[in-house]
Amino acid sequence: MRDPLAHPEQLIETVYRYVAYRIGAGPDAQDVTSETFERAIRGRATYDPALGTPIAWLIGIARRCLADAMAARALLVADPPDEPDTVDLESRSVERLTLQAAIASLEEREQELISLRYGADLTARRIGEILDMRTNAVEVALHRALVHLRSRLDAGDGAEPEEAASGLLPSWQPL
């Protein structure tokens, strides 16, 4: 059996990006990423390549770690302030908060899909492996989630979705 943690650098980066997209970058995301890899190291003998790729296995562990961390620490997935302090924040920060609030207003499943696609930068195929869905079902669900996200951004402060999301979502097109 091949070692699922043979090349940890790329795996750590991908898991961290996914976690940070869910709960924000910083110490909490680092803690969840660390916990993910602690569990993976302890359970590496249980990894079965026939059931999926190492990243799919790790994202599954990360999802459980996120749930545990949010329950234990009462973390909110995204709870930005009602009004950002524009005196202290650059326009990029305001855009990020706007997007974060819009994502937080989506259903949990839609948040998960967007986090896996744009946070972890996974393909629809990999997301399908993780969520036990067909690739085309992932693409349709992700497209719908992006439509809902666009409508929330359009209903916000009048900024264009592409402006509000610049750099956060690499592409506004379906996979």
C-alpha positions as CSV (number, residue, x, y, z in Angstrom):
1,M,0.0,0.0,0.0
2,R,1.3,3.4,-0.9
3,D,1.8,6.1,1.8
4,P,-1.0,8.7,1.5
5,L,1.2,11.2,3.2
6,A,4.3,10.7,1.0
7,H,4.3,14.2,-0.3
8,P,2.9,16.3,2.5
9,E,3.7,19.9,1.3
10,Q,1.0,20.0,-1.4
11,L,-1.4,18.1,0.8
12,I,-0.9,20.5,3.8
13,E,-1.4,23.5,1.5
14,T,-4.6,22.2,0.0
15,V,-6.1,21.2,3.3
16,Y,-5.2,24.5,4.9
17,R,-6.7,26.5,2.0
18,Y,-9.9,24.4,2.3
19,V,-10.1,25.0,6.1
20,A,-9.2,28.7,5.8
21,Y,-12.0,29.1,3.2
22,R,-14.4,27.6,5.7
23,I,-13.4,29.4,8.9
24,G,-11.0,32.1,7.8
25,A,-7.2,32.2,7.7
26,G,-5.2,32.3,10.9
27,P,-4.6,30.3,14.0
28,D,-7.9,28.5,14.0
29,A,-7.4,27.2,10.5
30,Q,-3.8,26.2,11.4
31,D,-5.1,24.3,14.4
32,V,-7.7,22.4,12.4
33,T,-5.1,21.7,9.7
34,S,-2.7,20.4,12.3
35,E,-5.5,18.2,13.9
36,T,-6.3,16.9,10.4
37,F,-2.7,15.7,9.9
38,E,-2.4,14.3,13.5
39,R,-5.5,12.2,12.8
40,A,-4.2,11.2,9.4
41,I,-0.8,10.1,10.8
42,R,-2.5,8.1,13.5
43,G,-4.8,6.5,11.0
44,R,-2.6,6.2,8.0
45,A,-2.8,2.4,8.1
46,T,-6.6,2.7,7.5
47,Y,-6.1,4.6,4.2
48,D,-7.4,2.5,1.3
49,P,-6.4,3.8,-2.2
50,A,-9.3,1.9,-3.7
51,L,-11.7,4.3,-1.8
52,G,-10.2,7.5,-3.1
53,T,-7.2,9.7,-3.4
54,P,-5.1,10.9,-0.5
55,I,-6.5,14.4,-0.8
56,A,-10.1,13.1,-0.7
57,W,-9.2,11.1,2.4
58,L,-7.6,14.2,4.0
59,I,-10.5,16.5,3.2
60,G,-12.8,14.0,4.8
61,I,-10.7,14.1,7.9
62,A,-10.6,17.9,7.7
63,R,-14.4,18.1,7.5
64,R,-14.7,16.1,10.7
65,C,-12.1,18.2,12.4
66,L,-13.9,21.4,11.3
67,A,-17.1,20.1,12.7
68,D,-15.4,19.2,16.0
69,A,-13.7,22.5,16.2
70,M,-16.8,24.5,15.5
71,A,-18.7,22.5,18.1
72,A,-16.0,22.7,20.7
73,R,-15.1,26.3,20.2
74,A,-18.5,27.6,19.0
75,L,-16.8,28.9,15.9
76,L,-18.9,30.6,13.3
77,V,-18.3,29.7,9.7
78,A,-18.5,33.3,8.7
79,D,-19.8,36.0,10.9
80,P,-18.4,39.3,9.6
81,P,-19.3,42.5,11.3
82,D,-22.5,44.1,10.1
83,E,-20.7,47.2,8.8
84,P,-16.9,47.1,8.2
85,D,-14.9,49.9,9.6
86,T,-14.0,51.7,6.4
87,V,-11.6,54.0,8.1
88,D,-9.2,51.1,9.1
89,L,-9.9,48.7,6.2
90,E,-8.7,48.8,2.6
91,S,-11.3,48.3,-0.1
92,R,-10.0,44.7,-0.6
93,S,-11.0,44.0,3.0
94,V,-14.5,45.3,2.5
95,E,-14.8,43.2,-0.7
96,R,-13.6,40.1,1.3
97,L,-16.1,40.8,4.0
98,T,-18.9,41.2,1.5
99,L,-18.1,38.0,-0.2
100,Q,-17.7,36.2,3.2
101,A,-21.1,37.4,4.3
102,A,-22.7,36.3,1.0
103,I,-21.1,32.9,1.3
104,A,-22.3,32.6,5.0
105,S,-25.8,33.3,3.9
106,L,-25.8,30.2,1.6
107,E,-27.0,26.8,2.7
108,E,-24.4,24.6,4.4
109,R,-24.2,22.3,1.3
110,E,-23.5,25.3,-1.0
111,Q,-20.9,26.7,1.4
112,E,-19.2,23.2,1.4
113,L,-19.2,23.0,-2.4
114,I,-17.7,26.5,-2.8
115,S,-15.1,25.8,-0.2
116,L,-14.0,22.6,-1.8
117,R,-13.9,24.1,-5.3
118,Y,-12.3,27.5,-4.5
119,G,-10.8,27.0,-1.1
120,A,-9.2,23.6,-1.7
121,D,-9.1,24.2,-5.5
122,L,-10.5,20.7,-6.1
123,T,-12.0,19.6,-9.4
124,A,-15.6,18.5,-9.7
125,R,-14.4,14.9,-9.9
126,R,-12.5,15.1,-6.7
127,I,-15.4,16.9,-4.9
128,G,-17.6,14.1,-6.2
129,E,-15.3,11.5,-4.6
130,I,-15.4,13.4,-1.3
131,L,-19.1,14.0,-1.2
132,D,-20.1,10.7,-2.9
133,M,-21.7,12.5,-5.8
134,R,-21.4,12.1,-9.6
135,T,-19.2,14.7,-11.3
136,N,-22.1,16.2,-13.3
137,A,-24.2,16.5,-10.1
138,V,-21.3,18.4,-8.5
139,E,-21.1,20.7,-11.5
140,V,-24.8,21.4,-11.4
141,A,-24.9,21.9,-7.6
142,L,-21.9,24.2,-7.8
143,H,-23.4,26.2,-10.6
144,R,-26.6,26.7,-8.6
145,A,-24.5,27.6,-5.5
146,L,-22.7,30.3,-7.6
147,V,-26.0,31.6,-9.0
148,H,-27.3,31.9,-5.4
149,L,-24.0,33.6,-4.4
150,R,-24.3,36.0,-7.3
151,S,-27.8,37.0,-6.4
152,R,-26.8,37.6,-2.8
153,L,-23.9,39.8,-4.0
154,D,-26.2,41.7,-6.4
155,A,-28.7,42.3,-3.6
156,G,-25.9,43.7,-1.4
157,D,-24.3,47.1,-1.8
158,G,-24.8,47.2,-5.6
159,A,-21.2,46.2,-6.3
160,E,-20.8,43.8,-9.2
161,P,-20.1,40.2,-8.1
162,E,-16.9,40.1,-10.0
163,E,-15.7,43.2,-8.2
164,A,-16.7,41.9,-4.8
165,A,-15.1,38.6,-5.4
166,S,-11.9,39.6,-7.2
167,G,-9.2,37.1,-6.4
168,L,-11.3,35.0,-4.0
169,L,-13.2,32.9,-6.6
170,P,-10.8,32.2,-9.5
171,S,-13.6,31.8,-11.9
172,W,-17.3,32.6,-12.0
173,Q,-18.0,29.9,-14.6
174,P,-19.0,26.3,-13.9
175,L,-16.3,23.7,-13.9
